[in-house]
Amino acid sequence: MDFLIFIVVFYGYIQEIAVVILPITTVLTIITFGMQLYTYCKNKSREKLNEHIDVQGDAVLNLFPEEYKPLLNNQEDVRKIDQNGQKGSQQDELANRQQMVIHINPQQEQNKQIEKQNGDKLIEIIQNDKELDEKLQHFRKDFDEKLKTQKNEVEEKIQNQNLDIDEKISKQMIDAKAQIQNIDEKLKNIDKLRDCKSMYDQIENIKISIKKYETKYEENFEAFKNNFMALYQNNQENQKKVRDTLIQLYEQTNKKRQVENQYKYYVRQVQDKSDLKRNYSLTVQSAGDIAQYCNAFREVRGDGNCFYTAFGYQFLHILLFHYSFEQFLKFIEMIKKIELPMKILTEQQDANIDDKEIEKLMLQEFLFRLIKLKSITDIPTRSETFLKQFAAYEYESDEVDSCLYGLSTIFFRNYSNYVIENSEIKDAIDDKINLLRWEMECNNNELVISELAKSLDIFVQLLFFENKVFQNREYGNRDKQKIILLIKPGHYNIGLLLEETQSDKLIKKSNALKNESYAIINQSKEYLENYQQYIQESSSLQVIVTNLLDQLQKGQLSEIEVRKLKEGLSENQY
């Protein structure tokens, strides 16, 4: 076994030596072969040269001039030494060569002269050829340079022409693209103008609907004025009875209390959100949260009738400024039909109002005053007159005589009592008598509010304030006309949410739409910079127009909004 291992190891060792030696031996073999081949070729060349000399003899030497013969002789001497294998003196060989030349015959001498002349001529020809070659090379060099210069010039001209052509083509392409873009813009503008035209048509439809509304309003009012208005009007004597009754009621109640003049008004001017925050001591968080429900308010006089003042003023505002004349008359006729009493109780028995005849005159006076306010066609004048009459706490004139507040309070107390008596919850209110008590509050007012919202088909939002925060309570249908009541334990105020109505937006955006049309036609810079804004305004305008048209056609748009649209859109002629 050890022997086999030895054999294997030895064999491996031999293989490693062979790997190293084999390349070396291969290189040496190639070098040896090359040297032998070189020697063989050299000997062959010498043999051929010797054979040639042996055949031609000195004739070969005679072809060359004398100055070249020593070289040839030297070569001959070397040849003879190589051929014979002898070494001799170079001088002996030259002596022998001279002796041979002496024996050359005269003919050979002549031939030599001729050959020398031919050689000289040949040398001259060669020299001439050399000069000619130099001239040709110089000419060719000049020619090549000129040709190269002309070629570069031609190429430069071609390149410039190509650049001009490319520039012209590029310019034409840019002009073509600009024209195409301009055409596209014009096509787009045509589409935009078509959309604007569609909006104009819808706005014109709104104007037509407003005209129909006004026509119907005037027809209803004229019909009522001619046929029924006299039925509601009291003569001066009856008006005086009503006024005297209310003045006596005031003197027995609120006029007995000393109040600063600024707090005597039953309804005060509008205050903003900062006043709202301060009045109800709201936290920053609550002030921010309440903005979605209420951002302004009116204070009412704190005399025990504050709920009916706050509620009554807002509902009368709905009657006078939001209801159409047809809706207004429907309410008047409903009150007339139920023969609503106008009873009131006080702590002073002699100030009670429980005379049926007086109650009837008071209801008639109240409704007639509402009719007279509704007949004022100018909305700002109507609004100013209504506020002035309702807020007045003393006599100023036959119209502003402080009576509207009293008539309204008595009316809504009796109407609340009427609604509760005809509701399913009448037995749940154990202090119903307080509904008819002057300057007394019912302890179940929220139940009363809920029933009033149902009966009058309105939406009541009650914001209850306590400990610097508020709670939102809602009654009725949110889609109906809204009343906002602000209550802090013991007192109610009037809440307001002042915001842009759809009519305001339409009037504003219709003017923007008109400007957009002009801008599209004129391609103004402002239009191009604010194109996206115009698109957004047009989109929102479409929604507004659709909603307003729907409300107008259904008779749901308030009168104040209709009047506002009439004035606003008449200023924007298309």
C-alpha positions as CSV (number, residue, x, y, z in Angstrom):
1,M,0.0,0.0,0.0
2,D,2.8,2.4,0.9
3,F,4.5,1.6,-2.4
4,L,1.4,2.5,-4.4
5,I,1.2,5.8,-2.5
6,F,4.8,6.4,-3.3
7,I,4.2,5.7,-7.0
8,V,1.2,8.1,-7.1
9,V,3.1,10.9,-5.3
10,F,6.1,10.4,-7.6
11,Y,3.9,10.5,-10.6
12,G,2.4,13.7,-9.4
13,Y,5.8,15.2,-8.9
14,I,6.9,14.2,-12.4
15,Q,3.8,15.9,-13.8
16,E,4.5,19.2,-12.0
17,I,8.2,19.1,-13.3
18,A,6.8,18.4,-16.8
19,V,4.4,21.4,-16.5
20,V,7.4,23.7,-15.8
21,I,10.0,22.2,-18.3
22,L,7.6,21.6,-21.3
23,P,7.1,25.4,-22.1
24,I,10.9,26.0,-21.8
25,T,11.8,23.1,-24.1
26,T,9.2,24.3,-26.6
27,V,10.6,27.8,-26.8
28,L,14.2,26.5,-27.2
29,T,13.1,24.1,-30.0
30,I,11.4,27.0,-31.8
31,I,14.6,29.2,-31.5
32,T,16.8,26.4,-32.8
33,F,14.6,25.7,-35.8
34,G,14.5,29.5,-36.6
35,M,18.3,29.7,-36.6
36,Q,18.7,26.7,-38.8
37,L,16.2,28.0,-41.2
38,Y,18.0,31.4,-41.4
39,T,21.4,29.7,-42.0
40,Y,19.9,27.5,-44.8
41,C,18.3,30.5,-46.6
42,K,21.6,32.5,-46.3
43,N,23.7,29.7,-47.9
44,K,21.2,29.3,-50.7
45,S,21.3,33.0,-51.5
46,R,25.1,32.9,-51.7
47,E,25.1,29.8,-53.9
48,K,22.8,31.5,-56.4
49,L,24.9,34.7,-56.4
50,N,28.1,32.7,-57.1
51,E,26.4,30.8,-59.8
52,H,25.4,34.0,-61.5
53,I,28.9,35.5,-61.3
54,D,30.4,32.3,-62.6
55,V,28.1,32.5,-65.6
56,Q,28.5,36.2,-66.4
57,G,31.9,36.7,-65.3
58,D,33.3,40.3,-65.5
59,A,30.5,41.3,-67.8
60,V,28.5,41.9,-64.8
61,L,31.0,44.2,-63.4
62,N,31.2,46.2,-66.6
63,L,27.5,47.3,-66.1
64,F,28.4,49.6,-63.2
65,P,30.6,52.7,-63.1
66,E,34.2,52.6,-61.9
67,E,33.4,54.2,-58.5
68,Y,31.0,51.3,-57.6
69,K,33.4,48.5,-58.7
70,P,35.5,48.4,-55.5
71,L,32.4,47.5,-53.6
72,L,31.5,44.8,-56.0
73,N,35.2,43.6,-56.0
74,N,35.1,43.5,-52.3
75,Q,31.9,41.4,-52.5
76,E,33.6,39.2,-55.1
77,D,36.6,38.8,-52.8
78,V,34.4,37.7,-50.0
79,R,32.6,35.4,-52.3
80,K,35.8,33.7,-53.4
81,I,37.0,33.3,-49.9
82,D,33.7,31.8,-48.9
83,Q,33.5,29.5,-52.0
84,N,37.1,28.1,-51.8
85,G,37.3,28.1,-48.1
86,Q,40.7,29.8,-48.1
87,K,42.0,32.8,-46.3
88,G,44.3,35.1,-48.2
89,S,45.5,38.6,-48.2
90,Q,43.2,41.2,-49.6
91,Q,46.1,43.0,-51.3
92,D,47.1,39.9,-53.3
93,E,43.6,39.6,-54.7
94,L,43.5,43.3,-55.7
95,A,46.9,42.8,-57.6
96,N,45.5,39.9,-59.4
97,R,42.3,42.0,-60.3
98,Q,44.5,44.8,-61.8
99,Q,46.4,42.4,-63.9
100,M,43.2,41.1,-65.3
101,V,42.0,44.6,-66.1
102,I,45.2,45.4,-68.0
103,H,44.4,42.5,-70.4
104,I,40.9,44.0,-71.3
105,N,40.8,44.8,-74.9
106,P,40.1,48.3,-76.3
107,Q,36.5,47.3,-77.2
108,Q,35.7,46.7,-73.6
109,E,37.2,50.0,-72.7
110,Q,34.9,51.7,-75.2
111,N,32.0,49.8,-73.8
112,K,32.9,51.0,-70.4
113,Q,32.9,54.6,-71.5
114,I,29.5,54.2,-73.0
115,E,28.2,52.4,-70.0
116,K,29.6,55.2,-67.8
117,Q,27.8,57.8,-70.0
118,N,24.6,55.8,-69.7
119,G,25.1,55.5,-66.0
120,D,25.6,59.3,-65.7
121,K,22.5,59.9,-67.9
122,L,20.6,57.4,-65.7
123,I,21.7,59.2,-62.6
124,E,20.7,62.6,-64.2
125,I,17.4,61.1,-65.2
126,I,17.0,59.8,-61.7
127,Q,17.8,63.2,-60.3
128,N,15.4,64.9,-62.7
129,D,12.8,62.3,-61.8
130,K,13.5,63.2,-58.2
131,E,13.0,66.9,-58.8
132,L,9.9,66.1,-60.8
133,D,8.7,63.9,-57.9
134,E,9.3,66.8,-55.5
135,K,7.4,69.2,-57.8
136,L,4.6,66.7,-58.1
137,Q,4.5,66.2,-54.4
138,H,4.4,69.9,-53.8
139,F,1.7,70.3,-56.4
140,R,-0.3,67.5,-54.9
141,K,0.1,69.0,-51.5
142,D,-1.1,72.4,-52.7
143,F,-3.9,70.7,-54.7
144,D,-4.9,68.7,-51.6
145,E,-4.9,71.8,-49.4
146,K,-7.0,73.8,-51.9
147,L,-9.3,70.9,-52.4
148,K,-9.7,70.5,-48.7
149,T,-10.3,74.2,-48.3
150,Q,-12.9,74.2,-51.1
151,K,-14.5,71.1,-49.5
152,N,-14.7,72.8,-46.1
153,E,-16.2,75.9,-47.7
154,V,-18.8,73.8,-49.5
155,E,-19.5,71.8,-46.4
156,E,-19.8,75.0,-44.4
157,K,-22.2,76.4,-47.0
158,I,-24.2,73.2,-47.0
159,Q,-24.3,73.2,-43.2
160,N,-25.4,76.9,-43.1
161,Q,-28.1,76.2,-45.7
162,N,-29.2,73.2,-43.6
163,L,-29.3,75.4,-40.5
164,D,-31.3,78.0,-42.3
165,I,-33.7,75.3,-43.6
166,D,-34.0,73.7,-40.2
167,E,-34.6,77.1,-38.6
168,K,-37.3,78.0,-41.2
169,I,-38.9,74.6,-40.8
170,S,-38.7,74.9,-37.0
171,K,-40.3,78.3,-37.2
172,Q,-43.0,77.1,-39.5
173,M,-43.7,74.2,-37.1
174,I,-43.9,76.6,-34.2
175,D,-46.2,78.9,-36.1
176,A,-48.3,75.9,-37.1
177,K,-48.5,74.7,-33.5
178,A,-49.4,78.2,-32.3
179,Q,-52.2,78.4,-34.9
180,I,-53.5,75.0,-33.9
181,Q,-53.3,76.0,-30.2
182,N,-55.1,79.2,-31.1
183,I,-57.8,77.3,-32.9
184,D,-58.2,74.9,-29.9
185,E,-58.5,77.9,-27.6
186,K,-61.1,79.5,-29.8
187,L,-63.0,76.2,-29.8
188,K,-62.8,76.0,-26.1
189,N,-63.9,79.6,-25.7
190,I,-66.8,78.8,-28.0
191,D,-67.8,76.0,-25.6
192,K,-67.3,78.3,-22.6
193,L,-69.4,81.0,-24.2
194,R,-72.0,78.4,-24.9
195,D,-72.0,77.5,-21.2
196,C,-72.2,81.2,-20.3
197,K,-75.1,81.5,-22.7
198,S,-76.8,78.6,-21.0
199,M,-76.3,80.4,-17.7
200,Y,-77.6,83.6,-19.1
201,D,-80.7,81.8,-20.2
202,Q,-81.2,80.3,-16.8
203,I,-80.7,83.7,-15.2
204,E,-83.3,85.1,-17.6
205,N,-85.6,82.3,-16.5
206,I,-85.1,83.5,-12.9
207,K,-86.0,87.0,-14.0
208,I,-89.1,85.7,-15.7
209,S,-90.0,83.8,-12.5
210,I,-89.5,86.9,-10.4
211,K,-91.7,88.8,-12.7
212,K,-94.4,86.2,-12.4
213,Y,-93.9,86.2,-8.6
214,E,-94.4,90.0,-8.5
215,T,-97.4,89.9,-10.8
216,K,-99.1,87.3,-8.6
217,Y,-98.1,89.2,-5.4
218,E,-99.6,92.4,-6.8
219,E,-102.8,90.6,-7.9
220,N,-103.3,89.0,-4.6
221,F,-102.7,92.2,-2.7
222,E,-105.0,94.2,-4.9
223,A,-107.7,91.5,-4.5
224,F,-107.3,91.5,-0.8
225,K,-107.2,95.3,-0.6
226,N,-110.4,95.7,-2.6
227,N,-112.3,92.9,-0.9
228,F,-111.1,92.2,2.6
229,M,-108.8,94.9,3.9
230,A,-111.6,97.1,5.2
231,L,-112.7,94.2,7.3
232,Y,-109.5,94.3,9.3
233,Q,-109.2,98.1,9.7
234,N,-110.3,99.6,12.9
235,N,-111.7,103.1,13.0
236,Q,-109.9,105.7,15.0
237,E,-112.1,105.2,18.0
238,N,-111.4,101.5,18.2
239,Q,-107.7,102.2,17.6
240,K,-107.8,104.5,20.6
241,K,-109.5,101.8,22.7
242,V,-106.8,99.3,21.9
243,R,-104.0,101.8,22.5
244,D,-105.5,102.9,25.9
245,T,-105.8,99.3,27.0
246,L,-102.2,98.5,26.3
247,I,-100.9,101.8,27.8
248,Q,-102.8,100.9,31.0
249,L,-101.3,97.5,31.0
250,Y,-97.8,99.0,30.6
251,E,-98.3,101.5,33.4
252,Q,-99.4,98.7,35.8
253,T,-96.4,96.5,35.0
254,N,-93.1,97.4,33.2
255,K,-93.4,101.2,33.6
256,K,-93.4,100.9,37.3
257,R,-89.8,99.7,37.1
258,Q,-86.9,102.1,36.8
259,V,-84.9,101.2,33.7
260,E,-82.2,103.1,31.9
261,N,-83.4,104.4,28.5
262,Q,-81.0,102.2,26.5
263,Y,-82.6,99.1,28.1
264,K,-86.2,100.2,27.6
265,Y,-86.4,99.2,23.9
266,Y,-88.1,95.9,23.6
267,V,-85.7,94.9,20.8
268,R,-82.2,96.3,20.4
269,Q,-79.8,96.7,17.5
270,V,-77.7,93.8,16.1
271,Q,-74.5,92.8,17.9
272,D,-71.7,90.8,16.4
273,K,-69.9,87.6,17.3
274,S,-67.5,89.3,19.6
275,D,-70.4,90.8,21.6
276,L,-72.0,87.4,21.6
277,K,-68.9,85.8,23.1
278,R,-68.6,88.5,25.7
279,N,-72.3,88.5,26.6
280,Y,-72.4,84.8,27.3
281,S,-68.8,84.5,28.7
282,L,-68.0,81.8,26.1
283,T,-64.7,80.0,26.0
284,V,-62.6,80.3,22.9
285,Q,-63.6,76.8,21.9
286,S,-67.3,77.4,22.4
287,A,-67.1,80.8,20.6
288,G,-65.7,78.9,17.6
289,D,-68.2,76.1,17.8
290,I,-71.2,78.3,18.0
291,A,-70.3,80.2,14.8
292,Q,-72.0,77.5,12.7
293,Y,-75.3,78.2,14.4
294,C,-75.2,81.8,15.4
295,N,-72.8,84.7,14.7
296,A,-74.8,87.7,15.9
297,F,-77.8,88.5,18.1
298,R,-80.3,91.1,19.3
299,E,-80.9,91.6,23.0
300,V,-84.6,91.9,24.1
301,R,-85.9,93.6,27.1
302,G,-85.8,91.5,30.3
303,D,-89.3,92.0,31.6
304,G,-90.7,88.5,32.0
305,N,-92.1,88.5,28.4
306,C,-88.6,87.9,26.8
307,F,-89.5,84.5,25.3
308,Y,-92.5,85.8,23.5
309,T,-90.6,88.9,22.5
310,A,-87.7,86.9,21.0
311,F,-90.0,84.3,19.4
312,G,-92.7,86.7,18.3
313,Y,-90.3,89.2,16.6
314,Q,-88.7,86.4,14.6
315,F,-91.9,84.8,13.5
316,L,-93.3,88.2,12.4
317,H,-90.1,88.8,10.5
318,I,-90.8,85.5,8.6
319,L,-94.4,86.6,7.9
320,L,-93.4,90.0,6.7
321,F,-90.1,89.3,4.8
322,H,-90.1,85.6,3.8
323,Y,-93.7,84.6,3.2
324,S,-95.2,85.4,-0.1
325,F,-98.4,87.5,0.1
326,E,-100.4,84.3,-0.6
327,Q,-98.7,82.5,2.4
328,F,-99.1,85.6,4.5
329,L,-102.8,85.8,3.8
330,K,-103.2,82.1,4.5
331,F,-101.8,82.7,8.0
332,I,-104.0,85.8,8.6
333,E,-107.1,83.9,7.5
334,M,-106.2,80.9,9.7
335,I,-106.0,83.2,12.8
336,K,-109.2,85.0,11.8
337,K,-110.9,81.6,11.4
338,I,-110.0,80.2,14.8
339,E,-111.1,83.5,16.4
340,L,-108.1,83.5,18.6
341,P,-108.7,85.3,21.9
342,M,-106.3,88.1,23.1
343,K,-106.8,87.5,26.8
344,I,-104.1,88.5,29.4
345,L,-103.9,88.2,33.1
346,T,-101.9,90.4,35.5
347,E,-101.3,90.6,39.2
348,Q,-103.3,93.8,39.1
349,Q,-106.9,92.7,38.4
350,D,-107.9,96.1,36.9
351,A,-105.1,95.6,34.2
352,N,-106.5,92.2,33.1
353,I,-107.7,92.0,29.5
354,D,-110.7,89.6,29.4
355,D,-113.3,91.7,27.6
356,K,-114.4,89.8,24.5
357,E,-115.0,93.0,22.5
358,I,-111.7,94.5,23.4
359,E,-109.9,91.2,22.6
360,K,-111.6,91.2,19.2
361,L,-110.5,94.8,18.5
362,M,-107.0,94.0,19.6
363,L,-106.7,91.0,17.3
364,Q,-108.1,93.0,14.4
365,E,-105.7,95.8,15.1
366,F,-102.7,93.4,15.3
367,L,-103.5,91.8,12.0
368,F,-104.2,95.1,10.3
369,R,-100.8,96.5,11.4
370,L,-99.2,93.4,9.9
371,I,-101.1,93.9,6.7
372,K,-100.0,97.5,6.5
373,L,-96.3,96.5,7.0
374,K,-96.6,93.8,4.4
375,S,-98.0,96.3,1.9
376,I,-94.8,98.4,2.0
377,T,-93.1,97.3,-1.3
378,D,-89.6,98.6,-0.5
379,I,-88.0,96.0,1.6
380,P,-85.4,98.2,3.4
381,T,-88.3,100.7,4.3
382,R,-90.5,97.8,5.5
383,S,-87.6,96.4,7.6
384,E,-86.8,99.8,9.2
385,T,-90.5,100.5,9.9
386,F,-91.1,97.1,11.5
387,L,-88.1,97.3,13.8
388,K,-89.0,100.8,14.9
389,Q,-92.6,100.0,15.6
390,F,-91.8,96.8,17.5
391,A,-88.9,98.2,19.6
392,A,-90.7,101.5,20.6
393,Y,-91.5,101.7,24.4
394,E,-93.4,104.9,24.3
395,Y,-95.8,106.8,22.0
396,E,-94.1,108.7,19.1
397,S,-96.9,108.7,16.5
398,D,-100.1,106.8,15.7
399,E,-98.0,104.1,14.0
400,V,-95.0,104.1,16.3
401,D,-96.9,104.0,19.6
402,S,-95.3,101.1,21.5
403,C,-98.4,99.0,20.8
404,L,-97.0,96.4,18.4
405,Y,-94.8,94.8,21.1
406,G,-97.8,94.4,23.4
407,L,-100.1,93.1,20.7
408,S,-97.5,90.6,19.5
409,T,-96.8,89.4,23.1
410,I,-100.5,88.9,23.9
411,F,-101.0,87.2,20.5
412,F,-98.3,84.6,20.9
413,R,-99.2,83.9,24.5
414,N,-102.7,83.2,23.5
415,Y,-101.6,81.2,20.4
416,S,-99.3,79.1,22.6
417,N,-102.2,78.4,24.9
418,Y,-104.3,77.5,21.9
419,V,-101.7,75.1,20.5
420,I,-101.1,73.4,23.9
421,E,-104.8,73.0,24.5
422,N,-105.2,71.3,21.2
423,S,-102.1,69.1,21.6
424,E,-101.6,65.6,23.1
425,I,-99.2,67.0,25.8
426,K,-101.7,69.5,27.4
427,D,-101.9,67.5,30.5
428,A,-98.1,67.4,30.9
429,I,-98.0,71.1,31.5
430,D,-99.2,71.9,34.9
431,D,-98.6,75.6,34.8
432,K,-100.5,76.4,31.6
433,I,-102.1,79.4,33.2
434,N,-98.7,81.1,33.1
435,L,-99.0,81.1,29.3
436,L,-101.6,83.9,29.7
437,R,-100.0,85.7,32.6
438,W,-98.2,88.9,31.6
439,E,-94.5,88.9,32.4
440,M,-94.7,85.3,33.7
441,E,-92.7,82.4,32.2
442,C,-94.0,78.8,31.8
443,N,-91.7,76.3,33.4
444,N,-92.3,73.9,30.4
445,N,-91.2,76.3,27.7
446,E,-89.4,73.7,25.7
447,L,-92.6,71.7,25.3
448,V,-94.3,74.8,24.2
449,I,-91.5,75.6,21.7
450,S,-91.8,72.1,20.3
451,E,-95.6,72.4,19.7
452,L,-95.2,75.9,18.3
453,A,-92.6,74.6,15.7
454,K,-95.1,71.9,14.6
455,S,-98.1,74.2,14.5
456,L,-96.4,77.0,12.6
457,D,-94.4,74.7,10.4
458,I,-91.0,76.2,11.3
459,F,-87.6,75.2,12.6
460,V,-86.6,76.4,16.0
461,Q,-83.0,76.2,17.2
462,L,-82.5,76.7,20.9
463,L,-79.0,77.5,22.1
464,F,-78.8,76.9,25.8
465,F,-75.9,78.7,27.6
466,E,-74.5,77.7,30.9
467,N,-71.0,77.7,32.5
468,K,-69.4,79.3,29.5
469,V,-70.5,76.6,27.1
470,F,-73.7,75.9,25.1
471,Q,-76.0,73.1,24.0
472,N,-77.8,73.0,20.8
473,R,-81.4,71.8,20.8
474,E,-83.6,71.7,17.7
475,Y,-87.3,71.5,17.1
476,G,-89.3,71.1,13.9
477,N,-88.2,70.6,10.2
478,R,-84.8,71.9,9.3
479,D,-85.9,72.7,5.8
480,K,-88.4,75.3,7.0
481,Q,-88.0,78.9,8.0
482,K,-85.8,79.2,11.1
483,I,-86.0,80.9,14.5
484,I,-82.9,81.0,16.7
485,L,-83.5,81.5,20.5
486,L,-80.6,82.1,22.8
487,I,-81.4,81.2,26.4
488,K,-79.4,81.9,29.5
489,P,-81.3,80.7,32.6
490,G,-83.9,83.4,33.2
491,H,-83.7,85.2,29.8
492,Y,-84.1,84.8,26.1
493,N,-82.5,86.7,23.3
494,I,-82.8,86.7,19.5
495,G,-80.1,84.7,17.7
496,L,-79.0,85.5,14.1
497,L,-76.9,83.7,11.6
498,L,-75.7,86.3,9.2
499,E,-74.3,84.8,6.0
500,E,-74.5,85.1,2.2
501,T,-77.7,83.8,0.9
502,Q,-78.0,82.1,-2.5
503,S,-79.5,85.3,-3.9
504,D,-76.4,87.3,-2.7
505,K,-74.1,84.7,-4.4
506,L,-76.1,84.8,-7.6
507,I,-76.0,88.5,-7.8
508,K,-72.2,88.6,-7.2
509,K,-71.4,85.6,-9.4
510,S,-73.6,86.7,-12.2
511,N,-71.5,89.9,-12.5
512,A,-68.4,87.7,-12.5
513,L,-70.0,85.6,-15.2
514,K,-70.5,88.7,-17.3
515,N,-66.9,89.7,-16.8
516,E,-65.9,86.1,-17.7
517,S,-67.7,86.4,-21.0
518,Y,-66.0,89.7,-21.9
519,A,-62.7,88.2,-20.9
520,I,-63.2,85.1,-23.1
521,I,-64.0,87.3,-26.0
522,N,-61.1,89.7,-25.4
523,Q,-58.7,87.0,-24.1
524,S,-57.6,89.4,-21.3
525,K,-54.5,88.6,-19.2
526,E,-56.5,88.7,-16.0
527,Y,-58.8,86.0,-17.4
528,L,-55.9,83.8,-18.4
529,E,-54.4,84.1,-14.9
530,N,-57.6,83.5,-13.1
531,Y,-59.2,81.0,-15.4
532,Q,-59.5,78.3,-12.8
533,Q,-61.2,80.7,-10.4
534,Y,-63.7,81.6,-13.1
535,I,-64.5,78.0,-13.8
536,Q,-65.1,77.3,-10.1
537,E,-67.4,80.4,-9.9
538,S,-69.3,79.3,-12.9
539,S,-69.7,75.8,-11.5
540,S,-71.0,77.1,-8.2
541,L,-73.2,79.5,-10.0
542,Q,-74.8,76.6,-11.8
543,V,-75.8,75.1,-8.5
544,I,-77.1,78.4,-7.2
545,V,-79.2,79.1,-10.3
546,T,-80.7,75.6,-10.2
547,N,-81.7,75.9,-6.5
548,L,-83.2,79.3,-6.9
549,L,-85.2,78.4,-9.9
550,D,-86.5,75.3,-8.1
551,Q,-87.5,77.4,-5.0
552,L,-89.1,80.1,-7.2
553,Q,-91.2,77.5,-9.1
554,K,-92.3,75.9,-5.9
555,G,-93.0,79.2,-4.2
556,Q,-90.5,78.5,-1.4
557,L,-88.2,81.5,-2.0
558,S,-88.7,84.2,0.6
559,E,-90.1,87.5,-0.5
560,I,-87.0,89.4,0.8
561,E,-84.8,87.2,-1.5
562,V,-87.1,87.7,-4.4
563,R,-86.9,91.5,-4.0
564,K,-83.1,91.3,-3.6
565,L,-82.8,89.2,-6.8
566,K,-85.0,91.6,-8.7
567,E,-82.8,94.6,-7.8
568,G,-79.5,92.8,-8.1
569,L,-80.1,91.1,-11.4
570,S,-81.6,94.2,-13.0
571,E,-78.2,95.9,-12.6
572,N,-76.5,93.1,-14.5
573,Q,-77.9,93.3,-18.0
574,Y,-76.6,90.6,-20.4
